[in-house]
Amino acid sequence: MARNKPKAKKLRLAKCKKQTKWAPFWVVPKALRLGRRVHPGRFTAIKRNWRRDKIKA
């Protein structure tokens, strides 16, 4: 990829990066009630890895 990227492409890549993050810690007790211990990654809609799944940005 080029060293200098257009701003629009940078914004698209930044959005994709945000989508793969885990949900915040307070989402788990809010969704499943207190007491259940579940990984916050379960509440992330889009799970992508930089090596495995490529983006069409």
C-alpha positions in Angstrom: 0.0 0.0 0.0 1.2 3.5 -0.7 2.9 5.5 2.1 0.7 8.5 1.5 -3.0 7.6 1.5 -5.9 9.8 0.5 -8.0 11.1 3.4 -11.1 9.3 2.4 -9.3 5.9 2.4 -7.8 6.7 5.8 -11.3 7.4 7.2 -12.6 4.1 5.7 -9.8 2.1 7.2 -10.3 3.9 10.6 -13.9 2.9 10.6 -13.1 -0.7 9.9 -10.6 -0.7 12.7 -13.2 0.6 15.2 -15.7 -2.1 14.2 -13.4 -4.9 15.2 -12.8 -3.7 18.7 -14.3 -5.5 21.7 -17.5 -4.0 23.2 -17.0 -1.9 26.3 -16.9 -3.7 29.7 -20.2 -2.3 30.8 -22.1 -3.9 27.9 -21.8 -7.4 29.3 -23.8 -6.9 32.6 -26.2 -4.6 30.8 -27.0 -7.3 28.1 -26.9 -10.4 30.2 -27.6 -9.2 33.8 -25.1 -9.1 36.6 -23.3 -12.3 37.6 -22.5 -13.8 34.1 -18.9 -13.7 33.0 -18.8 -13.5 29.3 -16.0 -12.1 27.0 -16.8 -8.7 25.6 -15.7 -9.9 22.1 -19.0 -11.8 21.9 -20.9 -8.5 21.5 -18.8 -7.3 18.6 -20.8 -7.5 15.3 -17.9 -7.6 12.8 -15.0 -9.8 13.8 -12.1 -9.4 11.4 -8.3 -10.1 11.7 -5.7 -8.2 9.7 -4.1 -11.4 8.6 -7.1 -13.6 7.9 -9.9 -11.3 6.4 -9.1 -8.4 4.1 -11.2 -5.3 3.6 -12.3 -3.8 0.4 -11.4 -0.2 1.3 
